[in-house]
Amino acid sequence: MTNERIYKMAFSSVYQLLVLKAERKGRSKSEVDAVIRWLTGYDDDGLQTQIVKNVDYETFFGEAPQINSNASKISGVICGHRVEEIKDPLMQKIRWLDKLVDELAKGKSMEKILRS
C-alpha cells in the first residue's frame, strides 16, 4: 500500500480498528481517545467531529490542534519500521499513533504511554 493510499484512508474506519485492537486486549475506548487527544491536541468534541465528518488521515493530522511536544520521544518498531527514523512527517504521525495504541494493547501503563 502506498503512502498516498494510507493518507486517504478514512480516519473513522481506522479509529474503529484501533478501538477494537485495544478492547481485545482489555483496554477501553476512552483510553484510546486519551492517547489520540494526547498526541494530537484534539479535545473530546474535536475528536468526535473529525470522526463524524469522516475525514481522511491527512486531514485528521493536518487539522490537529497541536502535536504533543513529547511525541518525538515515541520510539520503537511498528510495521517493520523504526518510528523515530521515518522521514515523512505525516507517515511518522500515523505510525506514532499506531505505536501508542500498540503499547496500550500490550498493557503498558498510561503514564508510560503518554511519556509523562
N, C-alpha and C positions, 0 to 999 in steps of 0.2 A: 504494500500500500504506500503510495507516495505521500509526502508531507502535505501537499495541497488537498488530497482526499481527506486526510485526517483533519486539517484545518476547517473543512466544510462540513464535518460531521455535526449533527445537532447535539448541542450540549445536553439537552433534556434527555436524550437517549443514553448518552454516556453517563450522565448523573444517575439514572436508574440502575445501570450496571455497577457503578461504584457503590451505591447503597446496598445492592444485593450481595456484592462481594463482602462488604463489612458485616452485614446481617448474618450471612452464612457462618461467619466466624464469631458470632456472639456480640458483635458491636452494633451500635444503633445509627439510625438515620441522623439523629441530632449530633452525633459525634462526627459523621461525615460532613454535615453542614458546618460544624465548628472548624474543621480542618479547611474547608473551602473558604470560609469567612476569614480565617487567619491568613491564608495565602493571598487572597485577592482584595481584601478590604471591603467586600460587599457586606451589607447588613442583611438581616433575615428578609426584609421586604425586597431589597435589591436582588438578592439571590433568587427568590421566588419569581420576581418579574422576569429575569433572564430565562428561567425555565419555562414559564408560561409563554413568553414571546418566541420560544423555540429557536433561539439564536444559535449560530454555529460557534465552534470552539474559538475561531479567530475573533469574532465579535465579542464573545464572552470575556476573553482576556484583554481585548482591545478596550473594552468599556469598564474594566475592573478599576474601582476607585484608587487602589494603591497596592501594588505587590509588596508584601511584607519585606522589610529590610533584612530580616534574618533568613529569607528564602535561600540566599546564597550558601547557607550552612547545610542545606539538604545535599546529601551525598549518597553514593551507592549505585548499584546496578538495577536498571529496570528495562525490560525488553531487550536485554543484551547490551545496553549502552550505559556508560557511567554518566549520571545526570549532570555532574559538575563539569563534564567535558563537552557537552552538547553546545555547538556554536550558534545554532539558530535560536534566537531569543524566544520565539513563540513555541517552538518544539520543546525548549527547555522548561518553559512554564507548564506545558502539558505533562511532561514527564515528572516534574516536581509534584504535581497533583497526583499522578499515578503512584509515585513513591510514597507520598504521605498516606494515601488510602491503603497501600500495601502494608506499611508499618502498622497502621490501625488494625488491619485484618490479622496481622501476626501477633497482636496482643501487646504492643508497646503502650506505655502509659501516655496519656495526652500531654503531660509535661514534656516528655522526651520528643514526641512527635512535633510539638509546637516550638521546639528549640528554645524553651524557657529556662 
